[in-house]
Amino acid sequence: MPAPRQGCFLSFFYFLNLVSVIVALLVAISLVLVLALSKDISIVEIITRLYGIVFCFVIVFAELEWPLALRETLIFKLWPIRGALYIFLGLLTLEFSDFSDDNDLAKVFHNIIGWIMVGIGAFYFVLGVTCMRRVREKKLAQYQAVVNAHIAMEDAMAQQSTRSMQGDSKA
């Protein structure tokens, strides 16, 4: 018996999580590049960039819904606020693009990744305003109920099969 499918709606949100994780990691790489390739950086700029890198990893954990404490944090449960934070990180990334003149490729990479993060943040903001998180949670609960019913049915079929095989061996 084939396993239940999650459908396009949930697949879309898993894809959004994956893209957000990849972009957050690329933003972290971009901020590390700024630290490595910039000249004459003040301590405040270094601390601000390190803050951005830490925030990128918080985004990764939030998107993966890994630690329960982070998953239940109000900031990440409310998608408009999540979107605003992603926009902030994207703008922070765009603001700190002070490479030396000979690093045009690094500047382009930095700007593209910053704007993609701003776009993801805007998308999350719109999704939150249109209450799509609630719809996602309902679809996810329905899918989990179907999966649990499927597992229960397979267990019952396996037990029935075991009983019938034991009955055949006794006869």
Disulfide bonds with the S-S distance in Angstrom:
none
